Amino acid sequence: MEEAYQHKSVFKGSVAKVLNAGVNAAVHSYDATSDALIKVVKVVQKAPVLPQKAAGVFCAGLGAMWPSEIKEVEAIINEYEIKIIALYVEIGKEEAKCSDDENPLCWSV
């Protein structure tokens, strides 16, 4: 009875050690990767101008956008939103002009 208990205890202890080692390895690799990424970001921030080719690879590879590009895209989106709102207003005006019998947007069966 005691041997079976001791055997289970040894088995559980070894499983715990293996899991602990695996988790420790994962944590260390995460720490190393994050530290390396932080160092790369600091170097990139200190660089006055990235060479055009390197900047293209960096942006294209990670799918990142420069802040100026983000502002341009947001401006374009805002223009489209204003145009869409204006179209909804026009649709509402046209709908208000028509009677219920003539309303092209009313699909009664």
C-alpha positions in Angstrom: 0.0 0.0 0.0 2.8 2.4 1.0 4.7 1.5 -2.2 1.8 2.3 -4.4 1.4 5.6 -2.6 5.1 6.3 -2.9 5.0 5.3 -6.6 2.1 7.8 -7.3 3.9 10.5 -5.3 7.1 10.0 -7.4 5.1 10.0 -10.6 3.2 13.2 -9.6 6.4 14.9 -8.6 8.1 14.1 -11.8 5.1 15.3 -13.8 5.2 18.5 -11.8 8.9 19.0 -12.5 8.4 18.5 -16.2 5.5 20.9 -16.3 7.4 23.4 -14.2 10.5 23.2 -16.6 8.2 23.7 -19.6 6.6 26.7 -18.1 9.9 28.2 -17.1 11.3 27.7 -20.6 8.2 29.4 -22.1 8.6 32.4 -19.7 12.3 32.8 -20.4 11.7 32.7 -24.2 8.9 35.3 -23.8 11.2 37.5 -21.7 14.0 37.2 -24.2 11.8 37.9 -27.1 10.2 40.9 -25.5 13.5 42.3 -24.4 14.9 41.9 -27.9 11.8 43.6 -29.4 12.1 46.5 -27.0 15.8 47.0 -27.9 14.9 47.0 -31.6 12.2 49.6 -31.1 14.6 51.8 -29.1 17.2 51.6 -31.9 14.6 52.3 -34.6 13.4 55.3 -32.6 16.9 56.7 -32.2 17.7 56.3 -35.9 17.2 59.6 -37.6 15.9 58.1 -40.9 15.6 54.5 -41.8 16.8 53.6 -45.2 13.9 53.4 -47.6 14.3 49.7 -48.3 14.6 48.8 -44.6 11.5 50.9 -43.8 9.6 49.2 -46.6 10.5 45.8 -45.3 9.7 46.7 -41.7 6.3 48.2 -42.6 5.3 45.6 -45.2 6.4 42.7 -43.1 4.5 43.7 -40.0 1.6 45.5 -41.7 2.4 48.7 -39.8 1.6 52.1 -41.0 3.3 55.4 -40.3 1.4 58.0 -38.3 1.1 60.3 -41.4 -0.4 57.5 -43.4 -2.9 56.8 -40.6 -4.0 60.4 -40.6 -4.4 60.3 -44.4 -6.5 57.2 -44.2 -8.6 58.6 -41.3 -9.2 61.8 -43.3 -10.4 59.7 -46.3 -12.7 57.7 -44.1 -14.1 60.9 -42.6 -14.8 62.2 -46.1 -16.6 59.0 -47.1 -18.7 59.1 -43.8 -19.8 62.7 -44.6 -20.8 61.6 -48.2 -22.7 58.6 -46.8 -24.6 60.8 -44.3 -25.4 63.3 -47.1 -26.8 60.4 -49.2 -29.0 59.2 -46.3 -30.3 62.8 -46.0 -31.1 62.8 -49.8 -32.9 59.5 -49.5 -34.9 60.8 -46.6 -35.9 63.9 -48.5 -37.0 61.8 -51.5 -38.9 59.4 -49.3 -40.7 62.4 -47.6 -41.8 63.8 -51.0 -43.6 60.6 -52.1 -46.9 59.4 -50.8 -47.2 56.0 -49.3 -48.6 54.6 -52.6 -45.7 56.1 -54.6 -42.9 55.3 -52.1 -40.2 53.3 -53.9 -38.6 52.3 -50.6 -41.8 50.9 -49.1 -42.2 47.2 -50.1 -45.6 46.2 -49.0 -46.8 42.9 -50.2 
